[in-house]
Amino acid sequence: MLRFKSLGSGSTGNATLVQASGIRSTTLMIDCGLGLKQLALRLAEAAATEAAMVDAIFITHEHSDHIGCARQFALRHRVPVWMSRGTYEALGSPDFDGLLHIATDGQAIDLGEFQVTPFTVPHDAREPLQLTCTDGHAKLGVLTDLGHATAHVLKHLTGCHAMLLECNHDTDLLANSSYPAFLKKRVGGPYGHLSNTAAAAIAGELAHLGLKHVVAAHLSAQNNNPNLALKALHGSFAPLWGKTELSVAHPLEGSPWIQVSA
């Protein structure tokens, strides 16, 4: 069984648990953009009361709302960490005491009960990666923090049964926000973040009868709201009415556990 849960998604910090159960249970934490105390609280709320239940960490890129306490947590609990070479160098090449593993585009990582495959995305970071996760039956796609979807991105996400999909901003709200011009350009640019409209287009491109869950993630507190994100996504699934469950990851509370099934 493959399932996932957002522990929080947004500029205040991002972390997602992916868990597969077979002979044993294996849990991956994707990003760790929280402080140690807050992470412990959210893991407890997720019924992962023992930090040892996190078997591995995958860092998508070096921005603070994604890296957070990753190094401190990994060293404290002896958890292996995967990230790209570019992300590692952008962090200043810190010492992970033998726990670091370098992830590369398209190179699958075997975590025992499931496998993850990183892929490159266009974002204003050194070497950002997003990923898919599969237990051999079901497939989860994680796609946050990118400015647009390339053919390479869409290829990796084809056939997903669930997705955590960035819906960062509403274009009108961003345009009329108090953000300075340079920040509006950065957020809305091809290496920034996905708008609701862009996310909906991606969802529509990837929609199929087996896609059962789409969770909108990384919503801007200033330039978006859940109703706008869900309205945009809803329109992209018109041909699959009633087949895909749509929800939003809360910036502080995340999401409930969601099972991914084929």
C-alpha positions as CSV (number, residue, x, y, z in Angstrom):
1,M,0.0,0.0,0.0
2,L,1.3,3.4,-1.0
3,R,0.1,6.6,0.7
4,F,1.2,10.2,1.3
5,K,0.5,13.1,3.6
6,S,1.6,16.7,3.5
7,L,2.8,18.0,6.8
8,G,2.6,21.6,5.5
9,S,2.8,23.3,2.2
10,G,3.6,26.9,1.4
11,S,6.2,29.6,2.1
12,T,6.1,28.9,5.8
13,G,7.6,25.4,5.2
14,N,7.2,22.3,3.1
15,A,7.4,18.6,4.0
16,T,5.6,15.6,2.7
17,L,5.6,12.0,3.9
18,V,5.3,9.1,1.5
19,Q,4.9,5.6,2.9
20,A,4.7,2.1,1.5
21,S,3.9,-1.0,3.5
22,G,4.8,-4.5,2.4
23,I,7.1,-6.8,4.3
24,R,7.9,-3.7,6.3
25,S,6.9,-0.1,6.3
26,T,9.2,2.5,4.6
27,T,8.7,6.2,5.0
28,L,10.3,8.9,2.9
29,M,10.1,12.6,3.9
30,I,10.2,14.9,0.8
31,D,11.6,18.2,1.9
32,C,12.1,19.3,5.5
33,G,11.4,23.0,5.5
34,L,10.4,23.2,9.2
35,G,12.2,23.7,12.5
36,L,13.0,20.7,14.6
37,K,10.3,21.3,17.2
38,Q,7.6,22.0,14.6
39,L,8.6,19.0,12.6
40,A,8.4,16.7,15.7
41,L,4.9,18.0,16.4
42,R,3.7,17.4,12.9
43,L,5.2,13.9,12.8
44,A,3.4,13.1,16.0
45,E,0.2,14.4,14.6
46,A,0.8,12.1,11.6
47,A,1.1,9.2,14.0
48,A,4.8,8.9,13.1
49,T,5.6,9.4,16.8
50,E,9.1,8.0,16.5
51,A,11.5,10.0,14.3
52,A,13.1,6.7,13.5
53,M,10.0,6.0,11.4
54,V,11.4,8.4,8.8
55,D,13.7,6.1,6.8
56,A,15.0,8.6,4.2
57,I,14.8,12.3,3.2
58,F,14.7,13.7,-0.3
59,I,15.4,17.4,-0.7
60,T,14.0,18.9,-3.9
61,H,16.1,22.2,-3.9
62,E,18.0,24.5,-1.6
63,H,15.3,27.2,-0.8
64,S,14.9,27.6,3.0
65,D,11.2,26.6,3.0
66,H,12.3,23.2,1.7
67,I,15.7,22.6,3.3
68,G,14.7,23.8,6.8
69,C,16.2,21.5,9.5
70,A,17.1,18.6,7.1
71,R,20.7,18.4,8.1
72,Q,20.1,18.7,11.8
73,F,17.3,16.0,11.7
74,A,19.4,13.7,9.5
75,L,22.4,13.9,11.8
76,R,20.4,13.5,15.0
77,H,18.4,10.5,13.8
78,R,21.0,9.0,11.3
79,V,18.7,9.3,8.3
80,P,20.1,9.2,4.8
81,V,19.5,12.2,2.6
82,W,19.2,12.5,-1.2
83,M,19.6,15.7,-3.1
84,S,21.1,16.8,-6.4
85,R,24.8,17.8,-6.7
86,G,23.7,21.4,-7.5
87,T,21.5,21.6,-4.4
88,Y,24.3,20.3,-2.2
89,E,26.7,22.9,-3.6
90,A,24.2,25.7,-3.3
91,L,24.0,24.8,0.4
92,G,27.7,25.3,0.7
93,S,28.6,21.6,0.6
94,P,27.9,20.9,4.3
95,D,29.1,17.8,6.1
96,F,26.4,15.1,6.3
97,D,28.7,12.7,8.0
98,G,28.3,10.0,5.4
99,L,24.5,10.3,5.1
100,L,24.4,12.2,1.8
101,H,23.5,10.5,-1.5
102,I,23.5,12.4,-4.8
103,A,20.3,12.2,-6.8
104,T,20.3,12.7,-10.6
105,D,17.6,13.2,-13.2
106,G,16.0,9.9,-14.2
107,Q,18.1,7.7,-11.9
108,A,15.7,5.6,-9.8
109,I,16.3,5.3,-6.0
110,D,15.3,2.0,-4.4
111,L,14.0,2.5,-0.9
112,G,13.0,-1.1,-0.3
113,E,9.2,-1.0,-0.3
114,F,9.0,1.6,-3.0
115,Q,11.1,3.4,-5.6
116,V,11.4,7.1,-6.4
117,T,12.6,8.6,-9.6
118,P,13.8,12.3,-9.6
119,F,13.4,14.5,-12.6
120,T,14.6,18.0,-13.4
121,V,12.2,21.0,-13.4
122,P,12.6,24.7,-14.4
123,H,12.9,26.7,-11.2
124,D,15.2,29.4,-9.9
125,A,17.4,27.0,-8.0
126,R,20.8,25.4,-8.7
127,E,19.6,21.9,-9.8
128,P,16.0,21.4,-8.6
129,L,14.4,18.0,-8.8
130,Q,10.8,16.8,-8.3
131,L,9.9,13.1,-8.2
132,T,7.6,10.2,-8.7
133,C,7.1,7.4,-6.2
134,T,5.8,3.9,-7.0
135,D,5.4,0.6,-5.2
136,G,5.2,-1.2,-8.5
137,H,1.4,-0.9,-8.6
138,A,0.4,2.7,-7.9
139,K,2.3,5.9,-8.8
140,L,2.4,9.2,-7.0
141,G,3.7,12.4,-8.6
142,V,5.1,15.3,-6.6
143,L,5.3,18.6,-8.6
144,T,5.9,21.8,-6.7
145,D,8.2,24.7,-7.2
146,L,8.5,25.1,-11.0
147,G,7.7,27.9,-13.4
148,H,6.3,25.8,-16.2
149,A,5.9,22.1,-17.3
150,T,8.4,20.9,-19.9
151,A,7.8,17.8,-22.0
152,H,10.3,16.1,-19.8
153,V,8.2,16.9,-16.7
154,L,5.0,15.7,-18.3
155,K,6.7,12.5,-19.5
156,H,7.7,11.6,-15.9
157,L,4.2,12.3,-14.5
158,T,2.3,10.3,-17.1
159,G,0.2,7.6,-15.6
160,C,0.1,8.9,-12.0
161,H,-2.7,7.7,-9.8
162,A,-2.3,10.7,-7.4
163,M,-0.4,14.0,-7.6
164,L,0.7,16.7,-5.2
165,L,0.5,19.7,-7.6
166,E,1.6,23.3,-7.1
167,C,-1.1,25.9,-7.4
168,N,0.9,28.8,-6.2
169,H,-1.0,31.9,-7.3
170,D,-3.9,33.4,-9.1
171,T,-2.5,35.6,-11.9
172,D,-4.9,38.5,-11.3
173,L,-4.2,38.5,-7.6
174,L,-0.5,38.4,-8.2
175,A,-0.6,41.2,-10.7
176,N,-2.6,43.4,-8.3
177,S,-0.7,42.5,-5.2
178,S,1.7,44.7,-3.2
179,Y,4.6,42.6,-4.3
180,P,7.4,44.7,-6.0
181,A,7.7,44.4,-9.7
182,F,10.8,42.2,-9.6
183,L,9.1,39.7,-7.3
184,K,5.9,39.6,-9.5
185,K,8.2,38.9,-12.4
186,R,10.1,36.2,-10.6
187,V,7.0,34.4,-9.2
188,G,5.1,34.5,-12.4
189,G,8.0,33.8,-14.7
190,P,9.1,30.6,-16.4
191,Y,11.4,29.7,-13.5
192,G,9.1,30.8,-10.7
193,H,5.9,29.1,-9.6
194,L,2.8,27.6,-11.2
195,S,-0.3,29.7,-11.5
196,N,-3.7,28.1,-10.9
197,T,-4.3,28.2,-14.7
198,A,-0.9,26.6,-15.5
199,A,-1.5,23.9,-12.8
200,A,-5.0,23.2,-14.3
201,A,-3.4,22.8,-17.8
202,I,-0.9,20.3,-16.4
203,A,-3.7,18.4,-14.6
204,G,-5.8,18.3,-17.8
205,E,-2.8,17.1,-19.8
206,L,-2.2,14.3,-17.3
207,A,-5.8,13.4,-16.6
208,H,-6.8,9.8,-17.1
209,L,-9.4,7.5,-15.5
210,G,-6.8,6.1,-13.0
211,L,-5.9,9.6,-11.6
212,K,-7.9,9.5,-8.4
213,H,-6.4,12.3,-6.3
214,V,-4.9,15.7,-6.9
215,V,-3.9,17.8,-4.0
216,A,-3.2,21.5,-4.7
217,A,0.0,22.5,-2.9
218,H,2.2,25.5,-2.2
219,L,-0.6,28.1,-2.3
220,S,0.5,31.7,-1.8
221,A,-1.1,33.2,1.3
222,Q,-1.2,36.6,-0.4
223,N,-2.0,35.7,-4.0
224,N,-4.3,32.7,-3.9
225,N,-7.0,30.9,-2.0
226,P,-8.2,27.4,-1.9
227,N,-11.5,28.2,-3.7
228,L,-9.7,29.7,-6.7
229,A,-7.2,26.8,-6.9
230,L,-10.0,24.2,-6.7
231,K,-12.1,26.1,-9.3
232,A,-9.3,26.1,-11.8
233,L,-8.5,22.4,-11.2
234,H,-12.1,21.4,-11.4
235,G,-12.4,22.7,-14.9
236,S,-9.5,20.7,-16.1
237,F,-11.2,17.4,-15.1
238,A,-14.5,18.1,-16.9
239,P,-14.1,15.0,-19.1
240,L,-13.6,12.8,-16.0
241,W,-16.4,14.2,-13.9
242,G,-16.6,12.4,-10.5
243,K,-13.5,10.4,-11.0
244,T,-10.8,12.6,-9.5
245,E,-10.9,13.8,-5.9
246,L,-9.5,17.4,-5.5
247,S,-8.3,18.9,-2.2
248,V,-5.9,21.5,-0.9
249,A,-2.8,21.1,1.3
250,H,-3.0,23.6,4.2
251,P,0.2,25.6,4.8
252,L,0.3,24.5,8.5
253,E,-1.9,21.4,8.8
254,G,-1.0,19.8,5.5
255,S,-3.4,17.1,4.3
256,P,-4.8,13.8,5.7
257,W,-3.1,10.6,4.7
258,I,-4.2,9.8,1.2
259,Q,-4.0,6.3,-0.2
260,V,-2.6,5.9,-3.8
261,S,-4.1,3.0,-5.6
262,A,-4.1,1.9,-9.3
